[in-house]
Amino acid sequence: QVTPEGVQREWTPNYHQLVASLMLETLLLADANHYPAPPPLRGLTAKMFDVWFAMTAPDGWPPMFGDARRPPEWKPDPSDLLRAAAFFGRPEYKAVTGDKTVAPRWLSRAFPESGMYFFRSGWDRHATYLALHSSPPAISAHDQPDNGTFELYAGGRWLMEDSGSFAYPDTPFASERDWFRRTASHATLTLDGANTRNAHRHLLWQTGAGGDTLVFENQSYAQLAHRRTVFFIARRWFAFVDEALGGAPGKLEVRFPFPPGTIQVDRHEKWARTGFGAG
């Protein structure tokens, strides 16, 4: 279920957290009963919580990839992450509660085999954070045809949000589920609006004092690959370079979904921005 990097292979953050929590519970029960848990299990569980920590946004929520949800009436629960902090001796996990005294020196993290990338400018509530997902095929239907999609948080709020899942198949709203799960509802490139394939290829990850750079490709269609380069310049601005590689004819579109609220669009000058007072 889990890559050597520690990412749960459904590529859905809520399920990653669920599996990590179950594995931690197993280790705690083993310790309580003086049973020596296999070191590889302990090591892999520790990696899962490193991923959990890396993917946590400044407001405490993980990204809304796949069948993940971020209901406004809920509050993120860091309790299992804090239990893992004590169990594995990782005090830096407490940074998600606003404790700056334990924040790690590193900021952005990449898990290239799993296709999960997390950029951040700091560990405070108003930090800039971007999560991007481009993964191999998942082990379940909780994933979506959305390689290249991302979410952006800055200024204390979400500025670009993934579509999420809306509903599961066994609910009264199941008929609307497909709209949320189609490629055209995500922040990535499409050809004639058709769903893409998940065929990830990692090309480059560089991180340093001047910022971060990511390059990856997705063989979205049989005759068209989408290469996306992301520059996090001085950890203040993001610049995206999208390339469509191949000879397939059709209409190319790149989408950048905004959250609910007032959006200002200038089609002549080709810009769009949120209408929030901050962010």
N, C-alpha and C positions, 0 to 999 in steps of 0.2 A: 504493500500500500504506500510505502514511503520511499522517496528517492534517497540516494546516499547523502544528498545535501540536507535532508530533513524536511522536504516538502511533501505533503500528502497528495497523492496522484489524482485526486478529483479536481484539483486546482481551484477549489472553492474555499475561501478562508474560513467560513463558519465550520465546515467539515474538518478542515485542518485543526482548528481549535478543539473540536469535539474529540477527534482521535488522539490528539496530544494529551488532553485531559484524562481520557481513559487509560492511556499508557502510564501517565503519572500516578493515577490511582492504583494501578497494578504494582508499580514500584514501591509505593508507600505501604501497601498491604504486605508485600514481600518483606520489606524492612521490619514492619511491626511484628511479623511472625518469624523473624530471624532466618529468613530464606535468602540465600545469596542470588540475587537476580543476575542473569547473564550480562557481562559487561557490554556486549554489542547492543543489547536492548536498552540499557541505561544510556549508552553513548548516543544512540539514535534518538531517544526521547529528548535528551538534552539539546540536540540539534533542532528538533521540532520547536522547542521553546525559543531557541535563538531566532528561528524564522518568525515565530509569533511576535517576538519583540521587534524585529526589524520591520515587519509589515504593519505595525500599529501606528495609525495616524495621530497627529497632535491632539485630536479630540477623544482618543481612546478606542476608536473603531478601526477594524481592518477594512481593506478595500472590498467593494461589492462585486467581485468577479463571480461568474457562474451563478449558482443558486444561492449566493450569499444575500443577506438582507441587513438593512440598517434602519429599522423603524424609528421614527422620531420620538415615539412615546417610550422607547426603551433607553436604558443607560448601559454603556459598556461595562462589563464585569471583569475587573482585572484579578479576581481572587485566585484563580488557578495559576496565572502568571506569577503572582506573588508567592504562592506555595512552591512553585518551581524555583523561584529565586532563592528561597530558603533551602530547598532540597539539594539543588545543584551548586549552591554557593555563588550565585550570580546577582549581587546587589544592584547591578546596573538596571535590572528589569524594573526596579522601583521608579525609574525615570518616567514611566508612563503615568504615574500618579502626581507628577509635577515636582518630584524631588530632584533638583538639579545637582545636588552634591554627589550623586552616584552616576550621573549620566556618562556614558562611554565617550571616548575620544572620537571613535569612528562615527560617521553620519550615514552615508549611502551604502547600501548593500546589494549585491547581485547574487542570484542563484541560477547560473546560466544553463545548467542541465535541465532544470525545471522550468526555465523561462519566466522567472519572477524577479522583478527589479524594483528597488525602492530608493528613491532619492529624497534627501531632506537637508534643510539648511541648519537645523538645530533641534533641540529637545524641548522647547517651550511650546505653549499652547498656540502661539502665533507664528510658529515656524512654517516654512514652505515645504510641502511634501507632495511627491508624485509617485504613484504606484502604477506599474505597467506589467501587463501579462501577455506572454507569447509562448505557449507551451506545446509539447507533443500531445498526441491524442490521450485523453483521460481514460481512467478505468471505469467510469460510470457516465450516466447521462446528466450529471450535475454540471458538467462543463458546457460551454457554448461555442459556436463558430465565431470567435471574437479576437483572434490573435492580433496583437498590436494595440488593443484597447488600453486606456489608462484613466486614472482619476487624479484630480488636482485639488489640493487643499492649501489655502494661504489666507493670511489675515484673519484667522479665527473662523473660517467657514469653507465649505466645499464650493469650488468654482466650476468644476467639471465633474459630473457624476456618471458612473456606468448605469445601464438600464436595470441591472439586477434581474430578478426572476418573476416578480409580481405574484405568481401563484404556482402551486404544484399541480400535477395532472389530476389528482383526486379531490379537487376543490370545485366549487361552483363557478370559479373564474378560469377554469382550465382552458377554455376556448381562446382566451386572450394571451395565454402563456407564450405562444409562438412569436408574437410581435416583439416581446421583450428579448427573446432569445435569438433573433435573426441578426446577421452581421450588420445590416443597415441601421440597427439601433445602437451601435457601439462606435467608439472613437477610433475608427480605423478605415482602411481603404477598401472600396468595393469596385467591381466591374459589372456594369449593368444592374447594380443593386442585388446581385445574387449572393447567396451564402458562400463563405470561403471554407477552405479546408484548414485544419490545424496541422501544419507541417513546419515546425519551428527549426531555425538554424541560427545558433549564436555566432556572432562574428567578432565583437570587440566589447570589452568593458575596461574603462580606465577611470581611476578615481585619485584625486590629489587635492592639494591646497587650492588650486585654481578652479576646481569644479569636477564634474563627472561627464563621461561620454559613453554612450551605449550605441552599438550597431547590431542589428539582427535582421534576419529575413524570414518571411513566411511564404511558402509555395502555395499561395492562396487559391490558384486555379491551375489547371493543367499546363497552360501556356503563359502564365503570368505570376511572377513573384513580387511580393511587396517588401522592399527594403526600407526600414525606418532607422534614421539616425537621430538620437536625442542628445543635445548639449545642455547641460546644466551649468550655465556660464557664471562663474564667481558665486555660485549657489544663490543667485538672485533672479536670473531669467532662464527660461527654457526656450530653446530653438529646436524645431523639428524639421528634418529633411526627409520627405517621402519620395521614393522612387518606385515606379512601376516598370519592372524588367521583364520583357518578353514581347511576343508579336501578336498577342490576342487583340482583336478589334473590339470596340465597344466604348461605353461611357464610363470614365473614371470619376469617382467621387471620394473625397475624404471628409469625414464628419467629426465635429467637435461638440458633443452634446453639453449644453448648459444645464444648471439646476433650475428648479422652479424660481420664478421671480422675473423682474423686468430686465429685458435684454435689449441693448441698443445695437442696431445693425446698420451699416452704411454699405450698401451693395455697390455703389460707384467706386468708393475708395477701398472696398474689400476689407473691411474690418468689422469685428463684433466684440462687444464687451458686456460684462454684467453691469447692472444698474445699482448695485449695492453701494451704500455710503462708504464702506470699508471693504477692501478686497475687490 
